[in-house]
Amino acid sequence: MGEMLRIRGVPHYYEWVRGAEGSEPKPVLVFIHGWGGSARYWQGTAEALSDRFDCLLYDLRGFGRSPQPPDVDLPYGLADYAEDLNLLLDGLNLERVSLNAHSLGASIAAVFAQQYPQRLDRLILTCSGIFEYNRLTFSLFHWASGYVVKLRFPWMLNVPFAEHLFMSRFLHRPLPSAISRPFLADYLMADQGAAMGTIYTAVSEQAAVEMPQVFKALAIPTLLISGQQDQIIPPRLARSAASLNPRITHAELAKTGHFPMLEVPGAYLPLVQGFLGDRT
C-alpha cells in the first residue's frame, strides 16, 4: 500500500517495493514515470529488481495519485520537478539513491543528476534524448497536444478497446488490457495544468538549448536505453545525447517502442541488472 508525503503543498503518492520481509535494508532505486502516466507501470520492473534494491515508486506532481490542489500554484519546469524529487528524498531521509526514469521522467532525472550529483549512485534513462528545435514542428506539437489534453472524458474508459487505441502510437507490439487500461485511466485523470505545463517545458526551445548541456554535465555512470521502434523519442535522439558524454552508455533494444520495460522485459531487465551490478 502506498502513502502520501506533502511536498510544497502537494500530496505526493509513493510506495515501496521490497524483497522478502525481514531482509536487511538494500540500496535504494527510485523510479520516475513519464508524461500522462503514473508509477503503476513500473511495478513489474520494481518487483523484478526488489531482491537487490529497495525500490521507491512515486507519482509526479499533478499526475496519477499526486493531485495538485487548485490553490497551489507551482511551475512545471524540469528543474521544478527535480526539486520535488530532492524534497521527497529529504522527507524520506534518503541521502543517496540510484534512479531509473522514463521519457519525461528521464528529462527530470537528468536535470536532477546535474543539480544534485552527490545524491546519486547510478542513473538509468529509459527512452530519452535531445530534441532538435524546429519552431514550426514544436508549434504544431503544442497545438495538437492542447486538443489532446482538453478532449479527455471519463466515458472513454467504457469504449471497447479504447486502451489499445490510446497505447498504439507508443508501442511496437500490443500489451494486454490489464496493462493498457491503467495507462488510459492515468491519462484521463492527469491534472490539466500539469499535463500542458510539462509539454510546454519539456518540448521547448529552452529545453532544446539546455538539455545538451545537462547531458554533457552528467558526472555519474549513466545508462541510456532506447527502443529501436520508438516513434515518440527515436533512438537517433538518444545517440545524440550519448555522444556528448563518455559516462553515458547507450543501448538500443530491438522490436520495442516507447515502453521497453513492458514490451521486452526479457531484454530490458538483464541490461538494467548488469549496469546496476557493475561498480567498476
N, C-alpha and C positions, 0 to 999 in steps of 0.2 A: 504493500500500500504506500502511496505517495504522501508527502507532507507539503506544507506551504511555508515559505520564508518571504517576509516583506522586504523588498529592496526598492528604495527610493519611492515609497508609497504604493508599490505594485506587488501584489501577492504572486510569488513565483512558485510554480509546482516543481517538485523534484522527487526523485525516488532512487533508492539504492538497489543494485542487483549484485548480490554477493554469492559466493560459493556456499559450501556446507556450513550450517550454523555451528558456532563454537570454534571455527578456524581462526588462526591468527590474522590480524589486520594485514592487508596486502597493499601494494602500490595502488594509487587511485587513477582511474582512467575516466575522463569526463567526455560525454558525448553531446554534440550540438547539432540540432536538426536544421533543415533548410526552410526556404520560404513556403508559407502556407501550411506547414506540417506541424508535427509535434514529436516529442521524444518516443512516441509509441513505435515508430518504425525502426528504432534502434534496439528494441527489446531483445530480439533473437540474437543479434550480434553481441550484445552485452552478456547475455546468458552463456554464449559460447566462450567468452573470454573471462568469465567470472571465477574460473578455477585459479587464475593467475592475477586477477585485478579485482579490486572493489570498484564496481562500475557505477558512476553517477550520471543519471539522466535528468534533464530538466527542460522545461518549455520556455522558449524565449518570450520576452515581454510582448503581450498582445496576440500571442498565438497559443493554440492548444488550451491547456488548463491554467494559463497565466494571463487572465484577463486584465486589461489596463482600465482602471476606473476612469469614468468620464471627467472627473475633476482633477486628474493628474495629467499635466502637460509636459511630456518629456520628448526630446528629439529622437529621431530614428536613424541616426548615423551609425556607421560600423563601429566607430570609437565609443559611442554611447552604449552599444550593446556589449562591447568589450569591457567597459566599466561595470556594467551589470554583472558580468561574469566575475570580475575581480571582487565585487562586493559579495557575491554568492559564496565564493571561496572563503572570504573573510568570515561570513556568517556561519559557515560550517567548520571553521577552524582548520582549513586545509592550506598548508604552506606551499606544497609543490605537487603538481599533478602532470599527467600526460593528457593530450586532447585528441579526440577523433571527431572531426567536424565535416559536415556535408553541405555543399552548394553555398547558399547564403551564409550558413553557419561556418563554412570554411573561410570565407572572407573575414567574418568576425574573429575567428580563431587566429588568422594570420595577423590581424591588427593587434589582437591581444598579445601574441607572441612578440611582436615588435615593441609593445609598450611595457610588458611585464615578463621579460625573458627569464628572470630569476625564479618565476613561479612554475616554469615548465621543464619537463624532462625530455619528452618526445612529442612530436606534432605530426598528426596524420590529417591530410586534407583530401577529402574524397569529392571528386568532381568539382574542381576549382581551376582557376586560371586567370589570365589577364585579358580583359575585353579591349578590343581596339575601338577607339572612339570614332563614331561617324554620326554627325549631327542629325541627318535625315533618318538613319536607322534607329537611333536612340529615341527620337521624337515619335516615330511610328510605334515603337515598342511601348513607350509610356502611354500613348493614346489608346492602343489596343488593351493594354493592361488595365487601364482605368475602367473600360467597359467590362472586362472580365471580373474585376473586383466588385463592381457595382451590381452586376447581374448575378447575384447569388441568392438562392431561395431555398428554404428548408425542404420544400417538396421535392427537390432534386434527388434527395436520398431515396424517394419512393419510386423513381423511374427505373424500370428494369435495365440492367447492365449499364447504368449511368456511371458507376465507379470505373468500369473498364474503359468507357469512352473518355472519361476525365484523365485517366492514367496513361492512355495510349501514346500520347506525344512524349512522355517521359521514358518509355520503356522500349526495349528491343524485343522482349518476349513478355507475354501477359502474366499477371500474377493472380493468384486465387482471390475470390471476392473477400475472403476473411482478412486479406492484407490490403486490398484496394479500397474497400469500403471505408475503413477508418481514415484513409487519406482524404477522401471526398468529404467526410464529416469534419475533419480538421480544417479543410479549406473553407467550408461553409461557415464555420464558427469563428474564423480569424477576425480580429478587430480591423475595421476598415482603415483606420488611421495607420496602424502598424503595417498592414498589407501594402498600402500605397506608399507610405513613407519609406519602407525598406526598398521598394522598387526604385524610387527616385534617388536614393543614396547609393545603393549597390551598383546600379546600372546608370552611370552618370559620367559626365566629362571629368568631374573631380576624381571619381574612383579610377577612371582610366589613367589619370595622371599619377595618382598617389599609390595605387596598388603595386606597380612595378618597383617603387621604392620600398614598399613593405616587404615584398619578396626578396629583394636584394639584402635587406637588413636582417633577415632571419638568422639567428645565431645558434640555433639548436638543430639537431638532426630532424629532417622533415621528409615524410613520405607523401608524395602526391600521386593519387590513384585516379585514373580516367577510365571511362567506358568507351571502347572504340566506336560504338554506335550512338553515343550521346549527342542528341540534337540540341540540348539546352546549353551545355558548355562543351563544345567539341574538343577532342584531345589536342588539337593544334594550339589552343589557348593555354593548356597546361604545359605543353612543350615550351612555349614562350616564357612562361613563369619559371620553369625549372632551369632554363638556360641562363638565368640571371644569378644563380647562386649554387656553388658546388655542394652545399649542405642539403640540397633538395634532390631526392631520388625520385624519378618519375617512372611509373609503371602503367601500362595500358592493358586492360582486360578485354579479351575478345568476346563477342556475342552478348554484349550488355550495353544498356543505355545509361540513364541518369541515376539509377539505383543499383549499382553492382553488389552492394551488401545483401540485397534481396533477390536479385536476378541470378547471380552466380556466387552464392556464398561459399561453394566448394573451392573456388579460386580466390575469392576475396579474403577469407579468413586466414589461410596459410600465409598470405602476403603480409597481412597485419601482424600476425603472431610472430613471423620471422623478424620483422622490423622492430617490434617491441622487445623481442628477446635479444636483439643484437645490441650490446653495450660497448662495442669497440669504437 
